[in-house]
């Protein structure tokens, strides 16, 4: 009798678990981490993750010596775009972020400084660029960010709510990039980050 009841409960549990597993395979707004085609719904959760990576990553980059920041910026955009990789609904956002990452990759590759060693912060290692290349690196990065904003803000109307938030995060990065190069830049960065946290 006990064996029959146990079998019945086991079969019932298996049958009820299968639909839930099947639903997860199709992907929903909460299962879109790192794309891979599973995130086919726009969601505040996914957008928030991208925004957090861009904001927090750029904040950390500004603490590095200027010659190491551009590889740090590159890795930040790579990490943010990885969240959207393979997602159909975030395809334009993925293109925008990877465009910035690619521009930064070329900046670092073409201007790497062999006379300085890479530095390590936590689990990340950052390559230096030549100090003389910083103004051009800044200009190229800013242009890439502007292009990313344009792509994001031209997205279809049904994507605008989430895409415009990512565009705001890219614009905030651009403000930090400019501020870091000006006299009193650290104070401006601190003020800007405080405003972001209060928003």
N, C-alpha and C positions, 0 to 999 in steps of 0.2 A: 504494500500500500504506500509506504513512504517513498519507494523508488518511483512509483507512478506519479505521485504528486511532484516529486523533484523534477522528473522529466517534463511534466506539464509546465512547471514554472520556468524551466530552462528554455523550452521552446517558445513560450510566450515572451520571455525577455529578449530572445534573439529576433523574433518577428517585429517587436516594437522598436528595437534598436536600428533596424535596417533603414526605415524611412528617414530617421534623423541623420544617419551617416550619408544617405543619398543627398539630402538637402545640403549638407556641408560641402559635398563634392562640387556642387554647382557654383559655390561661392556666394557670399553675401557681404553686407557692409562691414561686418565685424571680422571677417576672415581674410581681409585683403592685404595682410602684411607681406611685403616683398613681392607683390604682384604675381608673377608666374601665371597670368591669365585668370586667376581666381577672383580678382576684385573687379567685378563688372557692374558695380553700383557706386555712384558718387556717395561719399559719406563724410560726415564731419570728423569722424575718428581718423580716417586715413589722411585727410587734409591737415588735421591737427598734428599728426605725427611728422608730416613734411615740414610744417611751419616751425615746430619745435626744433627739429634737426637744423634747419637753416638759421634760426635765431640763436640757439645755444652754440652751434658749431662756429658761427661767425664771431660770437662773443669770445670764445676760447682762442680763436685765431688772432684776435687783436692783442692778446697777451704775449704773443710770440714776438721776437725781434722781426722787423719788417721784411728781411730777406727770406724768412721762412713762412711768411703768412700765405703766400700764393699757392704753395703746395697744400697748405691747410685748407684754404678756401676750396681748392679742387676736390679734396677728399670730402669736404662737407657737402658739396653739390653731388658728388658721386653717391654718398650715403643717402641723401634725400631722394635722388632719382631712383635708387634701387627699390624704394618703397613702392614706386609706381610701375616698375618694370613688368611688362606683359599685360597691363590693364588696358582694356579698350577704351573705357570712359575717361581715363586719365592720360590718353595717348598724347594729346597736345601738351599737357603739363610735363610729361616725361620728356618730350622733344625739347621743350623750353629749358628744363634743368640740365639735360645732357649737353645742350648747346653751350651753356656756361661752363660746364665741367670740361668739355673738349677745348674751349678757348683757353682755359687755365692750364690744361695739360700741355698745350703747345707753348704757352708762356714759360712754364717751368722747363720743358724739354729744350727750348731754344736759348734759354738764358741761365741754365744751371751754372753754379759757381763751383768749379772743381777744387778751389783752394780752401773751401770750408766744408766741414763734415756735416752730414745730416744730424738733426737733433731728435731725441726721443722724448715724447710726453705721454705717459701712460703706456698704452699699447700701440700708439701711433708713432711713425717716423716721418719727419718732414725734410725735404730737400731744400737747400738754399738757392736763390737766384742771385745774380750779380747785383750789387747795390746800384750801379749805374743804370740798370734795366728797370728799376722800380717805377719811374714815371710812365714809361711805355706800358709796363705790365698793368699798372693802375688804369690807364686809358683803355687798354684792350678788355680788361675785366669789366669796366663800367659799360663799354659798348655791348658786350655780351649780355650783361644784365638787362640793359635797355631792350635788346632784342627779345629776351625772354619775357619781359613784361608785356611787350607788344603781342607776342604769341598768346600769352595767357589772357589778355584783355580782349582779344579778338575771338575768343572761344564762343561756341554757340550759346544762345540765351539760356538753355537748360543747364549749362555748366557754369554759368557766370558766378553763382553764389560761392562755390568752392574755389573756382579758378581765380577770382578776384582776391580772395584771401591769400592765396599763394603768391599772386602778383605783389600784394602789399608786403609780404615777407621778403621778396626779392628786392623791392624798393628800399626796405629798411636796411638790408645788407649794403645796398648802394650808398645810403646815407652814412653808414658806419665806415665804408671804404673811403669816402671823401673826408670825413671828419678825422680819420686816423692820420691823414697826410697834412693836416692844418695845424698851426700853432694852437696849443690848448686842446688838441684833439682828444686826449684821454678824458678830459672833463666833459667834452661834448658827447663822447661815447657813453660815459656813465649816465649823463642826463638822458640820452636817448633810450638807453636800456631801461631806466627807471620809468619812462613814459610808456614803454611797451608793456611792462609788468602791471602798470596801473590801468591800462586800457581794458 
